[in-house]
Amino acid sequence: MESIINLLTSNPTYMAVAVILALFIVVGVVKKIIKLVLFVSAIFILYIAYLSWAGHDIPKTTAGLKESVSESIESIKKSASESLEEVKASAQKSVEEKVGQKVEGLFDGK
């Protein structure tokens, strides 16, 4: 490690290349952070717009926001599980009907 540092400090060309690479890395990380902040902000704004459109109270504190988000998540989980159960029942009924038709076809064919 010490030999790399000595090499970089002794040769200005290597130092320039190292600085340029470091700048590219820093700029890339900063761009990623900015994108993340913009994405989270957009999600937050959409959530507040949803609350306003649905007629719910917009939370005034962070604790209220956390509670509101957790309630919304629980509601979504509940509706998703109900939908999943309906899909399972529908699929099971469909499969049973298809199997019944195939079995009848086999016995009628003999």
N, C-alpha and C positions, 0 to 999 in steps of 0.2 A: 504494500500500500504506500509506503514511504517513497519507494522508487517511482511510482506513478506520479506522486505529488512533485517530486524533484524534476521529473521529465516535463511535466506541464509548466512548472515555473521557470525552467531553464530555456524553453523554446517558445517564443511568442506565437508562432503559428499554431502549435498544439493548444496553447492557452486560448487563442481566438476561437478555435473549433470547439473547445470544451465550453466556453461561454455561450456560444451560439446554440449548442445542444441544450445547455441548461435553460436558456431563454425559451426555446421551443417547448421544453417540458413544462416550464412554469406557465407559459401562455396556454398550453393544452389543459392543464389542471384548472386554471382560472376559468376557461371557457366551459369546462364541465360543471364547475360549481355554479356559474351563472345560469346555465341551462337547468340545473336542478332547482335553483331558487325560482326561476321563472315557471317551471312546471308545477312546483308546490304552490306558488302564488295563484296560478290559473285554477288549480284544483280547489283551493280555498275560495276563490271568487265564485266559481261555479257552485260550490256548496252553499255559500251565502245566498246566491241568486235562487237556488232551489228552495232554501228555507223560506225566502221571501215569497216566491211564487206559490208554494204549498200552503202558505198562511201560518207557518210556525213562527214563533218568536225567535229573533236573531239574538244569540247569546252576547252579553255585554262583557263577560270576563272569560279568561282562559279556562277556568274551572267549568263554567257553563258550556263553553265550546266543547270541552272534552266529554262532558256528560251528553251533550246533544249528539256528538259523533258516535259515541258508544251506543246510544239508543237507536240511531239510524242503522248502525251495523247489525245490531241484534234484530231489528225489523227486517233487514235484507236477508240475514241468515234464516230467519223463520220462513219468509216467503220462498226463498230458494229451496229449503228443505221440503216445503209443501209441494212445490212444483216438481221436485225430484221424485217424490213419492207418487205423484200423479203420472209422471212419465214411466216410472217402474211398473205401475199397475197397468197402464195402457200397453206397454211393451209385452208384459206377461200375458195379457189377454190376447194380443195379436199373435204371439208365438203359439199359444195354446190352440187358437183357431187354425193356424197354418198346419200344425202337427195333426190336428183332428182331420183336416182335409186330406193330408197325405196318407194317414192311416186308412181313411175310408177309401181313398183311391187304390191303395194296395189290396184291400180286401175285395173291392169291386172288380179289380182286374183279374182275380183268380177264377 
